[in-house]
């Protein structure tokens, strides 16, 4: 039972991390919406310009990528925890 309690506390902590990353996603995607300009899209429209590096919003895309990976790990860990708890409940 102590191991299960540790799992649950860990999942609650990870849940808080995922919530913070979700807020970070919102902020990063909001910034991408304001700053991101694709040179490929401009070329498709027939506009030829040299864009500054900040228009790629590379840092914001990294935040979104890290958040996606953390969220995926959270869901996998959550599935594992639920499966473990269900298995223990069947044994009892």
N, C-alpha and C positions, 0 to 999 in steps of 0.2 A: 504494500500500500504506500510505503514511503517513496518508492521509485515512481509510482503513478503521480503522487503529489509533486514530485520534482519535475516530471514531464509537464504537468499542468501549469506550474509556475513559469517554466521555461517558455511554454506556448503563450502565456499571457504577456511575458516580456517581449517575445518576438512579435506578438500582435500589436503592441505599442509601437515597435519599430516600423512595422508595415504601415500603420496609420500615419506616422511621421513621414515615411517615404511617399505615401499617397498625397499628402499635402505638398511635399516637394515636387511630385509629378505635376500637380495642378499649377504650381508656380512656374515650373520649367516650361510646361506646355503653353502657358499664358505668355511667357517671354518669347518662346519660339514663334508664337502667332504674331507677335509684334516685330521681331527682328529677322526672322528667317527669310532669306531670298535665295531661291535656287537658280544658279546660273544656267542649268539645263532648261528650266522653264522659260527664262528670259530669252535664251537662244531660240527656243521653239516659237516664241512670239516675235522673233526677228529683232530683238533688242541686244545690241552688243556693247557690254560695259564690263569693266574690271571691278569686281566687288571687294570691299575690305573683308578681312578674315573673320571679323566678329559677326558678319551676316550669316555664317554657316551655323552659328549657335551650337558649336561642338560641345561645350560644357553642359549645356542644357540637355543635349541628347545623351550624354554620359549619365546624367542624373536619372533620366527615364530608363536607360538600359540597366543601371544598377538596381533601380526600384523594381523593374520587371523580374530580374534574377532573384532578388530577395523575396518578392511576392511568390514566385514559383517554388522556391525552397520552403517558404512558409506553408503553402498549400500541401506540398508533399509531406512535410513534417506533421501537419495537421491530420492528414490521412493516416499516417503511421500511428499517431497517438490514438485516433479514434478506433483504428483496427485493433491496436493493443488493448484498449479498454473494453472493446466488444468481446475480444477473445477471453479476457480475464472474467468478464461477466458470465460467459457461457460456462467456464470452469466452475465458478461458484454456484 
